[in-house]
Structures are given as C-alpha cells and as structure tokens.
C-alpha cells in the first residue's frame, strides 16, 4: 500500500472461496448464485478503477474472505 492510498478492508469468517473461483471474480456474467447476473462485482470493479483504485481478494476455504479496496487520497 502506498502512503497516498486509503485502504478499506472487509473481512468475514464465512466459508471462503477456492482459488479457481477467485480468478473469475469481477468477470462479466460470472456468478455462483442461482439467480445472480454476475454484474454486481463487475460494476464495483469498474467504479473503483475509474477512481484510480484497485480491489483485492484474499480467501481461504473454511476460514473466510478479506476484500481490500485501495483508493488514492
């Protein structure tokens, strides 16, 4: 993290995600939900990127997931 960045970190202790699923996060129309469109995270990625930021996921199956959003100050 650069000193000129602000980081928002959201952590849960849910079921986590396998690494192969993490590779597809943010892809248009990728969803693991039965009625999901796969557009929510894609839209979030675009909004963050349009503000010169980035989003990172770290997940371990059976332990949980952490999402870090970095935005310039």
C-alpha positions in Angstrom: 0.0 0.0 0.0 1.3 3.4 -1.0 1.2 6.2 1.6 -1.0 8.1 -0.9 -3.7 5.4 -0.6 -6.6 4.8 1.7 -7.5 1.1 2.3 -10.9 -0.2 3.2 -10.8 -3.8 4.3 -13.8 -6.0 4.8 -13.3 -9.4 6.4 -15.7 -12.3 7.1 -15.3 -15.7 8.7 -17.6 -17.4 6.2 -16.9 -20.5 4.1 -14.3 -18.8 1.9 -13.7 -19.4 -1.8 -11.5 -21.8 -3.7 -8.6 -20.2 -5.6 -10.1 -21.1 -9.0 -13.3 -19.1 -8.1 -11.2 -16.1 -7.1 -9.6 -16.0 -10.6 -13.1 -15.3 -12.1 -14.3 -12.7 -9.6 -15.3 -9.5 -11.4 -15.8 -11.2 -14.8 -19.0 -10.1 -16.5 -21.8 -12.6 -16.1 -19.8 -14.8 -13.7 -22.0 -15.8 -10.7 -22.2 -18.7 -8.3 -25.8 -17.7 -7.3 -28.7 -19.4 -9.0 -30.4 -16.1 -9.9 -27.2 -14.0 -10.0 -26.4 -11.8 -13.0 -22.7 -11.6 -12.4 -22.8 -7.8 -12.9 -22.6 -6.5 -9.3 -18.9 -7.1 -8.7 -18.0 -6.2 -12.3 -19.7 -2.8 -11.7 -17.9 -2.4 -8.4 -14.5 -3.1 -10.1 -15.2 -0.5 -12.8 -16.2 2.2 -10.3 -13.1 1.6 -8.2 -10.8 1.5 -11.3 -12.5 4.7 -12.7 -11.3 6.4 -9.4 -7.7 5.1 -10.0 -8.2 2.5 -7.3 -8.0 -1.3 -7.1 -9.7 -4.1 -5.3 -8.0 -7.3 -4.0 -9.5 -10.5 -2.6 -7.9 -13.0 -0.3 -9.8 -16.1 0.6 -9.2 -19.4 2.3 -11.8 -22.2 2.2 -13.3 -22.9 5.6 -11.7 -19.7 7.1 -13.2 -16.7 5.3 -12.6 -13.9 2.8 -11.0 -10.5 3.0 -11.7 -7.7 0.5 -9.3 -4.8 0.3 -10.3 -1.6 -1.6 -7.5 0.9 -2.3 -8.3 4.4 -3.3 -6.0 7.4 -3.8 -6.1 10.0 -1.1 
